Amino acid sequence: RNTYINPNSFTFMESAIVLSIVVLGGMGSIIGVIIAALVLILTPEYLRAFADYRMLMFGAVMVMMMIFRPEG
């Protein structure tokens, strides 16, 4: 059975999150990428209760990651 990945399977937001994970985690750091993935995937889930401010808080978390971990 052959399977393949179709580019239409991914939305723009999914592609942007994958790119953000690599940028925030650091391209040369496996641990950094894992931590960035956990933060970027779990943060929106924890912020669902704050529906009006969820994206603002998510952006603030991303900015804090860039300030405190600029090298990844």
Buried (B, 14 or more C-beta within 10 A) or exposed (E): EEEEEEEEEEEEEEEEBEEBBBBBBBEEBEEBBEBBBEBBEEBBEEBEEEEEEBEEBBEEBBEEBEEEBEEB
